[in-house]
Amino acid sequence: MSNKSFDPNAPKVISLADESTLEPTASILMLEDSAEQTVSLKEFLEANNYKVTTASNGVEGLKHIMGRDFDVILCDMLMPTLPGDMFYLAVERIKPHLCRRFIFISGYNGDPKIDGFIRKVKGLMLNKPLHIRYLLDSIKLILKKTQTPTTLTMVSA
C-alpha cells in the first residue's frame, strides 16, 4: 500500500490496521482548508484509531491549541486567515513544546518560501497528494520522537 495516494473522492476509507491490535489513540489536530480533504482524511485517520480535531484555518487551530495539547499537529501550509507558517510561529510563542509535533503538508512542491520555512524550523513536510503510508509513518515518528505521557501509540501487528 505504500504507493497509494490520498484521494478525497474515494469511497469510505478502510483501516490499514487490524483493529484488534489497536490500543487507545493519540490526538491529532488537523488544519486543512479544503472541506473535502478534511472529511476524507479525518475518516481515514479515525479508521486507523486516531482522535482527530479539525480546523479550517490557523485562527481556528489556535483556539484549539489554547484549549489543550495535541500529540500530533497536521498542518496545511496554505490556508486563509492564518497560513501554516504563521500558525506555527504563533504556537511557538504560546506553547513551544508543541512545535516538535508538527507535520506540514502542501500541494505546492518546490515553493521556495515554503521550503525555506521548513528548513528553518527543521520541520517534517509531506507533499500532496498524500501517500497514506508516509502519513501514518510520519505520525508514528512524531509520536515516538515526542513520547509524552498522554501519547498512546498503536501496537504493531
C-alpha positions in Angstrom: 0.0 0.0 0.0 3.0 2.3 0.1 2.2 3.7 -3.4 -1.4 4.7 -2.8 -2.2 8.4 -2.7 -4.9 10.0 -0.6 -8.0 10.6 -2.8 -10.7 12.8 -1.3 -13.3 11.4 -3.7 -12.6 7.8 -2.8 -15.3 5.7 -1.1 -15.3 5.3 2.7 -11.8 4.6 3.9 -10.9 1.2 5.4 -8.3 1.0 8.2 -4.8 -0.3 7.3 -4.5 -1.8 10.8 -6.2 -4.8 12.3 -8.5 -3.1 14.8 -7.9 -5.9 17.3 -4.3 -4.8 17.6 -5.0 -1.2 18.4 -4.7 0.5 21.8 -6.3 3.8 22.7 -5.3 6.5 20.3 -3.3 9.7 20.0 -4.9 13.0 19.4 -4.3 14.9 16.1 -5.1 18.5 15.3 -5.6 18.7 11.6 -5.5 22.1 9.9 -6.8 21.9 6.3 -8.9 24.5 4.4 -10.4 22.0 1.8 -13.6 20.6 3.2 -13.5 17.5 1.0 -9.9 16.7 2.0 -10.7 17.4 5.7 -13.7 14.9 5.7 -11.8 12.2 3.8 -8.6 12.5 5.8 -10.4 12.6 9.1 -12.3 9.5 8.3 -9.1 7.7 7.3 -7.3 8.7 10.4 -10.2 7.8 12.7 -10.4 4.4 10.9 -6.8 4.0 11.9 -7.7 4.7 15.5 -6.7 8.3 15.9 -8.8 11.0 17.6 -9.0 13.9 15.2 -9.9 17.5 15.8 -10.2 19.7 12.7 -9.7 23.4 11.9 -10.1 25.1 8.5 -7.5 27.8 9.2 -4.8 28.9 11.6 -7.1 31.1 13.7 -9.4 28.1 14.4 -6.3 26.0 15.1 -5.1 28.5 17.7 -8.4 28.3 19.5 -8.0 24.5 19.8 -4.3 24.8 20.9 -5.3 27.3 23.6 -7.8 24.7 24.9 -5.5 21.7 25.0 -2.3 20.0 23.8 -2.3 17.5 20.9 0.0 14.6 20.2 0.4 15.5 16.5 -0.4 18.6 14.5 -1.1 18.0 10.8 -0.8 21.5 9.3 -1.5 22.6 5.7 0.9 25.4 4.7 -1.5 27.5 2.6 -4.8 28.4 4.4 -6.9 31.5 4.6 -6.8 33.9 7.5 -3.6 32.4 9.1 -1.3 30.2 6.9 0.7 27.3 8.3 4.0 29.1 8.8 2.2 31.9 10.8 0.2 29.3 12.7 3.5 27.6 13.7 5.1 30.8 14.8 2.1 31.6 17.0 2.2 28.1 18.5 5.9 28.6 19.1 5.1 31.7 21.2 2.3 30.3 23.3 3.1 26.6 23.6 6.7 26.0 22.3 6.7 22.4 23.4 4.2 21.6 20.7 6.5 22.6 17.8 8.1 19.2 17.7 4.7 17.7 16.9 4.1 19.3 13.5 3.7 17.6 10.2 3.4 20.1 7.4 1.5 19.4 4.2 1.4 21.2 0.9 0.3 20.8 -2.7 2.9 23.4 -3.8 6.0 21.2 -4.2 9.2 23.2 -4.6 7.8 26.6 -3.4 11.0 28.4 -2.2 9.2 30.2 0.6 7.7 27.0 2.0 10.9 25.1 1.5 12.9 27.8 3.3 10.5 27.9 6.2 10.6 24.0 6.6 14.4 24.1 6.6 14.5 27.0 9.1 12.2 25.1 11.6 13.7 21.7 10.7 10.1 20.6 10.0 8.7 17.4 8.6 6.9 18.0 5.3 4.6 15.8 3.2 3.6 16.8 -0.3 0.1 16.4 -1.7 -1.3 14.2 -2.9 -0.6 12.5 0.4 0.7 8.9 0.4 -1.2 7.2 3.2 1.7 5.0 4.3 4.0 8.0 4.5 1.4 9.9 6.5 0.9 7.0 9.0 4.7 6.5 9.3 5.2 10.3 9.9 2.6 10.3 12.6 4.2 7.3 14.3 7.6 9.1 14.0 6.3 12.2 15.7 4.7 10.1 18.5 7.9 8.2 19.0 10.0 11.4 19.0 7.9 13.3 21.5 6.9 10.4 23.8 4.6 12.4 26.0 2.7 10.8 28.9 -0.6 11.5 27.0 0.7 9.8 23.9 -0.6 6.3 23.3 0.8 4.6 20.2 -0.5 1.8 18.1 0.7 -1.7 18.6 2.4 -3.2 15.6 0.7 -6.3 14.1 
